[in-house]
Amino acid sequence: PVKDTIVTNDRWGHGCPCKHGGFFSCTDRYNPGKLQKHKWENAMTIDKFSWGFRRNARIEDFLTIEQLLYQLISTVSCGGNLLMSVGPTKYGTISPLYQERLRQIGQWLRVNGDGIYGTRPWVHQNDTVVKNVWYTMKKGATETDVYAILLEWPDNNLVKLGAPITSSDTTVNMLGYPDKVTWTTGVGGKGINIQIPPLSVKTMPCKWAWTFKMTGLQN
């Protein structure tokens, strides 16, 4: 009777996970890596082995910021929500390592949040040519914005993407960089080649995972 006002997960009864609920969380750390037909959630932890605080945890037991960003970006690209657990101590405090990870996520979102908040899955989740590239999209009143999020910096500052289909109206921006970046259509009229301008330490938008916003695409 509350289904129209309350969203429930799939963990409220035997045989329910991945079958019934307003959104599926299936198992802990559920990340299928591809678009799902039903809304879902990646419920995971910064500590690889525990939902709670562990005094005997080693530094290698915690996900790095690069690994956390992979979980966030790939989850959103495939239409999911991310639930990232932080285990407090028995005194209710958050340990410095957890604090560092949370602040790093916040720093990244301050620059790249436009490619995460309010977005939906695009026609492609991964790129067809380059690995470690995930897509999201956002529909506006007059145009659609497509975001390509790179988890690895490209060789020679050249990003070669196979999925986008350009038009004469296509523009490309790098989130956190004030000017438009130049681009050319890929070989045979397919894909797009984005030339990243020379960036110094001061002009680099962020330290990890860089987002390119494309408008005026045909797909």
C-alpha positions in Angstrom: 0.0 0.0 0.0 2.9 2.4 0.4 4.5 1.7 -3.0 3.4 5.1 -4.4 5.0 7.2 -1.7 7.9 5.1 -0.4 10.8 3.5 -2.4 11.8 0.2 -1.0 14.9 -1.9 -1.8 14.9 -5.6 -2.6 16.1 -6.8 0.9 12.8 -7.2 2.7 12.1 -10.9 2.3 13.3 -14.3 1.1 13.6 -14.5 -2.6 13.2 -10.7 -3.1 16.8 -9.7 -4.0 17.1 -8.8 -7.7 13.4 -9.6 -8.2 11.2 -7.2 -6.2 11.5 -3.7 -4.9 11.6 -0.1 -6.0 15.3 -0.5 -6.7 17.6 -3.6 -6.7 20.7 -3.8 -4.6 21.0 -7.6 -5.1 24.3 -8.3 -3.2 26.8 -6.0 -1.5 29.1 -4.3 -4.0 26.7 -5.1 -6.8 28.0 -3.4 -10.0 27.0 -5.2 -13.2 29.0 -2.9 -15.5 26.2 -2.6 -18.0 22.8 -0.9 -18.3 20.0 -2.5 -16.3 16.3 -2.5 -17.1 15.3 -1.8 -13.4 16.7 0.9 -11.1 19.5 -0.4 -9.0 22.0 0.5 -6.3 25.7 -0.3 -5.7 25.9 -0.6 -1.9 29.6 -0.8 -1.2 32.2 0.1 1.4 35.5 2.0 1.4 37.0 -0.9 3.4 37.2 -3.9 1.1 36.3 -6.3 3.8 34.0 -4.6 6.4 31.0 -2.3 6.8 32.3 -1.3 10.2 35.4 0.3 11.6 38.4 -2.1 12.1 41.3 -1.1 14.3 43.4 -3.8 12.7 42.7 -2.7 9.1 45.8 -2.2 6.8 46.2 0.6 4.3 45.9 -1.8 1.4 42.5 -2.9 2.8 40.9 0.4 1.7 39.9 1.4 -1.8 42.0 4.1 -3.4 40.4 7.2 -4.7 40.8 5.9 -8.3 39.0 2.7 -7.4 36.2 4.7 -5.7 35.8 7.0 -8.7 35.6 3.9 -10.9 32.7 2.6 -8.8 30.9 6.0 -8.8 31.3 6.7 -12.5 30.6 3.2 -13.8 27.6 2.9 -11.5 26.0 6.2 -12.6 26.8 5.5 -16.3 24.8 2.3 -16.0 21.8 3.9 -14.3 22.6 3.0 -10.7 22.9 4.9 -7.4 26.0 4.6 -5.3 25.8 3.9 -1.5 29.3 4.3 -0.1 29.6 3.2 3.5 32.0 4.8 6.0 32.4 2.9 9.3 32.6 5.3 12.3 34.4 4.3 15.5 32.4 3.4 18.6 32.8 7.1 19.7 31.0 8.2 16.5 34.2 9.7 14.9 35.3 9.2 11.3 38.9 8.0 11.0 41.4 10.2 9.0 41.6 7.8 6.1 37.8 7.8 5.6 37.9 11.6 5.9 40.5 11.8 3.2 38.5 9.6 0.8 35.3 11.6 1.4 37.1 14.9 0.8 38.7 13.6 -2.4 35.3 12.5 -3.7 33.9 16.0 -2.8 36.9 17.7 -4.6 36.2 15.6 -7.7 32.5 16.3 -7.7 33.0 20.1 -7.3 34.6 20.0 -10.7 32.9 17.1 -12.4 29.5 17.0 -10.7 27.7 18.3 -13.8 28.5 14.9 -15.4 27.0 13.0 -12.4 24.1 14.9 -10.8 20.8 14.8 -12.7 22.3 12.7 -15.5 20.9 9.6 -17.2 22.4 6.7 -19.1 23.4 7.5 -22.7 23.0 5.2 -25.7 26.5 3.9 -24.9 27.9 3.3 -21.4 31.4 2.4 -22.5 33.3 3.7 -25.5 33.6 1.5 -28.5 37.2 2.2 -29.1 38.9 3.4 -25.9 38.9 1.5 -22.6 38.1 3.2 -19.2 35.7 5.8 -20.7 32.2 6.0 -19.3 29.3 8.1 -20.7 26.4 9.9 -19.1 23.9 12.4 -20.5 21.6 15.2 -19.5 18.7 16.5 -21.6 18.1 20.3 -21.5 15.3 22.4 -23.0 16.9 22.8 -26.3 19.9 20.4 -26.4 21.4 17.2 -25.0 24.7 17.2 -23.2 26.8 14.1 -23.4 29.6 13.6 -20.9 32.6 11.4 -21.5 34.5 10.6 -18.3 38.1 9.4 -18.7 39.6 7.3 -16.0 43.1 7.4 -17.6 44.9 10.3 -19.1 45.4 9.7 -22.9 48.8 9.6 -24.7 49.9 12.8 -26.4 46.9 14.6 -24.8 44.7 13.2 -27.6 41.3 11.6 -26.8 40.0 9.3 -29.5 36.4 8.3 -28.9 34.4 5.9 -31.1 30.9 6.3 -29.8 30.0 10.0 -30.4 28.7 11.0 -33.8 29.6 14.7 -34.5 27.8 17.4 -36.4 28.7 20.9 -37.6 27.2 22.2 -34.3 29.3 20.0 -32.0 31.2 21.7 -29.2 33.4 20.2 -26.5 34.3 21.5 -23.1 36.5 20.0 -20.4 34.8 20.5 -17.0 36.9 22.8 -14.9 38.7 24.3 -17.9 37.4 27.7 -19.0 37.9 27.5 -22.7 36.5 25.2 -25.4 38.8 22.5 -26.6 39.4 21.7 -30.3 38.2 18.5 -31.9 38.1 16.7 -35.3 35.8 14.0 -36.6 37.3 10.5 -36.5 38.3 8.4 -39.4 35.5 7.7 -41.9 33.3 10.3 -40.2 32.9 8.1 -37.1 33.9 9.1 -33.6 35.6 12.2 -32.4 39.2 13.2 -31.6 39.6 15.7 -28.8 42.9 17.5 -28.4 43.5 18.5 -24.8 45.4 21.8 -24.5 48.7 21.9 -22.7 47.8 22.1 -19.0 50.0 23.2 -16.1 49.6 22.0 -12.5 47.6 25.2 -11.8 45.2 24.8 -14.8 44.7 21.0 -14.4 41.0 20.8 -13.4 41.4 17.8 -11.1 43.8 15.0 -10.2 41.8 12.0 -11.2 39.1 11.2 -13.9 38.5 14.0 -16.4 35.2 14.9 -17.9 34.4 16.2 -21.4 31.0 17.7 -22.1 29.9 17.4 -25.7 26.9 19.2 -27.2 25.4 19.1 -30.7 26.0 15.4 -31.3 23.8 13.4 -33.7 23.3 10.5 -31.2 
